Amino acid sequence: MKPIPLRAQLGLVAASYAVVLATAALLVYERHLQYVNHPDDVAAAGGMYAAGDWMLEIFIGCMLLVPTFVLLLVIRKSENLYTGYSRILLGLSLTAPICLGVLRIPAVNQGTMVLGEICMDRLLCSPIVIVGLVVSRLLARFDRAKRLTLYALLIEVLTLALTAALFIFAARAHRG
């Protein structure tokens, strides 16, 4: 049996990403319609709606992990492709400390700016990103790709730990 060419495999992965993103867009749109059609419910149970938004975010993040895992299996044999992928992961992980720094600006974290919401969502997605980084590190076969994914993983974990420490520190300072 003839193996599927790499280009076709990458095309299937790209198509699966498109399906996941289209599904995510549909789910977010349906959530938006729920807000628009039931504004009284949102006002009465805002915390429940916020929890639902967070669960939807986690669900979408987990959906994105599926084609990412398939992508890893496809590019695992190519050093150039996996190293490029690892560089992208390193860039992605650098967005976490940047978002944490931006959220430390009072005008961003106390206002209703979209930038603050984006940064907060990025930090809330950190555990899902860590899962993807761990799997990427475990499947890496080449030294440079292993090193880059390890750096990305360290940046992500340290940023998550710093975020938790800052939250605990702020909670104790506010209480005491």
C-alpha positions as CSV (number, residue, x, y, z in Angstrom):
1,M,0.0,0.0,0.0
2,K,1.4,3.4,-1.0
3,P,1.8,5.9,1.9
4,I,0.0,9.2,1.8
5,P,2.4,12.0,0.7
6,L,3.4,14.6,3.3
7,R,1.7,17.4,1.5
8,A,-1.6,15.6,1.5
9,Q,-1.2,14.8,5.2
10,L,-0.5,18.4,6.0
11,G,-3.5,19.4,3.9
12,L,-5.7,17.1,6.0
13,V,-4.3,18.6,9.2
14,A,-5.0,22.1,7.9
15,A,-8.6,21.0,7.0
16,S,-9.1,19.6,10.5
17,Y,-7.9,22.9,12.0
18,A,-10.4,24.7,9.7
19,V,-13.2,22.4,10.9
20,V,-12.2,23.0,14.6
21,L,-12.1,26.8,14.1
22,A,-15.4,26.8,12.2
23,T,-17.0,24.8,15.0
24,A,-15.5,27.2,17.6
25,A,-16.8,30.2,15.7
26,L,-20.3,28.7,15.6
27,L,-20.2,27.9,19.4
28,V,-19.0,31.4,20.2
29,Y,-21.7,32.9,18.0
30,E,-24.3,30.8,19.7
31,R,-23.0,31.9,23.1
32,H,-23.3,35.5,21.8
33,L,-26.9,35.0,20.8
34,Q,-27.6,33.6,24.2
35,Y,-26.3,36.9,25.7
36,V,-28.3,39.0,23.3
37,N,-31.6,37.1,23.5
38,H,-31.6,36.7,27.3
39,P,-30.1,39.9,28.8
40,D,-32.1,39.6,32.0
41,D,-30.7,36.2,32.7
42,V,-27.2,37.5,32.2
43,A,-27.8,40.3,34.7
44,A,-29.3,37.9,37.3
45,A,-26.7,35.1,36.9
46,G,-23.6,36.8,35.6
47,G,-21.2,34.4,37.4
48,M,-22.9,31.4,35.9
49,Y,-22.6,32.9,32.4
50,A,-18.9,33.7,33.1
51,A,-18.3,30.1,34.2
52,G,-20.0,28.9,31.0
53,D,-17.8,31.2,28.9
54,W,-14.7,29.7,30.7
55,M,-15.9,26.1,30.1
56,L,-16.5,27.0,26.4
57,E,-12.9,28.4,26.2
58,I,-11.5,25.2,27.7
59,F,-13.6,23.1,25.3
60,I,-12.3,25.0,22.3
61,G,-8.7,24.7,23.6
62,C,-9.1,21.0,23.9
63,M,-10.6,20.7,20.4
64,L,-7.5,22.5,19.1
65,L,-5.3,19.9,20.8
66,V,-6.7,17.1,18.6
67,P,-5.4,18.4,15.2
68,T,-2.2,19.6,16.9
69,F,-1.5,16.0,18.0
70,V,-2.1,14.8,14.5
71,L,0.2,17.5,13.2
72,L,2.9,16.3,15.6
73,L,2.5,12.8,14.3
74,V,2.8,14.0,10.7
75,I,5.8,16.3,11.1
76,R,7.7,14.1,13.6
77,K,10.0,12.6,11.0
78,S,11.1,15.9,9.5
79,E,13.7,17.8,11.5
80,N,13.1,21.1,9.6
81,L,9.3,21.0,10.0
82,Y,9.5,20.0,13.7
83,T,12.1,22.7,14.4
84,G,10.0,25.3,12.7
85,Y,7.0,24.1,14.8
86,S,9.1,24.3,17.9
87,R,10.1,27.9,17.1
88,I,6.4,28.8,16.7
89,L,5.8,27.2,20.1
90,L,8.5,29.3,21.7
91,G,6.9,32.4,20.2
92,L,3.5,31.3,21.5
93,S,4.9,30.7,25.0
94,L,6.5,34.2,25.0
95,T,3.0,35.7,24.8
96,A,2.2,34.5,28.3
97,P,4.7,36.7,30.2
98,I,3.9,39.6,27.8
99,C,0.2,39.2,28.7
100,L,1.0,39.0,32.4
101,G,3.1,42.2,32.1
102,V,0.3,44.0,30.2
103,L,-2.2,43.0,32.9
104,R,0.0,44.6,35.5
105,I,-0.8,48.0,33.9
106,P,-3.7,49.4,36.0
107,A,-5.4,51.0,33.0
108,V,-5.6,47.6,31.3
109,N,-6.6,45.4,34.2
110,Q,-9.1,47.8,35.8
111,G,-10.8,49.0,32.6
112,T,-13.0,47.4,30.0
113,M,-10.4,47.2,27.3
114,V,-10.4,44.3,24.8
115,L,-6.6,44.0,25.3
116,G,-7.2,43.1,29.0
117,E,-9.7,40.4,28.0
118,I,-7.4,39.0,25.4
119,C,-4.5,38.9,27.9
120,M,-6.7,37.3,30.6
121,D,-7.9,34.7,28.2
122,R,-4.4,33.9,27.1
123,L,-3.3,33.3,30.7
124,L,-6.4,31.2,31.4
125,C,-5.5,29.0,28.5
126,S,-2.1,28.4,29.9
127,P,-2.8,24.9,31.3
128,I,-4.1,23.8,27.9
129,V,-1.0,25.2,26.3
130,I,1.1,23.4,28.8
131,V,-0.5,20.1,27.9
132,G,0.2,20.8,24.2
133,L,3.8,21.7,25.0
134,V,4.4,18.5,27.1
135,V,3.1,16.3,24.3
136,S,5.2,18.3,21.8
137,R,8.3,17.8,23.9
138,L,7.6,14.1,24.4
139,L,7.2,13.5,20.6
140,A,10.2,15.6,19.6
141,R,13.0,13.5,18.1
142,F,15.6,16.0,17.3
143,D,17.9,17.8,19.8
144,R,17.2,21.4,18.6
145,A,13.4,20.8,18.6
146,K,13.6,19.2,22.1
147,R,15.6,22.1,23.4
148,L,13.2,24.7,21.9
149,T,10.1,22.9,23.2
150,L,11.7,22.6,26.6
151,Y,12.4,26.4,26.7
152,A,8.8,27.0,25.6
153,L,7.5,24.7,28.3
154,L,9.7,26.3,31.0
155,I,8.5,29.8,30.0
156,E,4.9,28.7,30.1
157,V,5.1,26.9,33.5
158,L,7.1,29.7,35.1
159,T,4.6,32.3,33.9
160,L,1.7,30.2,35.3
161,A,3.5,29.9,38.6
162,L,4.3,33.6,38.7
163,T,0.6,34.4,37.9
164,A,-0.5,32.2,40.7
165,A,2.0,33.7,43.1
166,L,0.9,37.3,42.2
167,F,-2.7,36.3,42.6
168,I,-2.0,34.8,46.1
169,F,0.1,37.8,47.1
170,A,-2.6,40.3,46.0
171,A,-5.3,38.3,47.8
172,R,-3.3,38.3,51.0
173,A,-2.4,42.0,50.7
174,H,-6.1,42.8,50.1
175,R,-7.3,40.7,53.0
176,G,-4.7,41.8,55.6
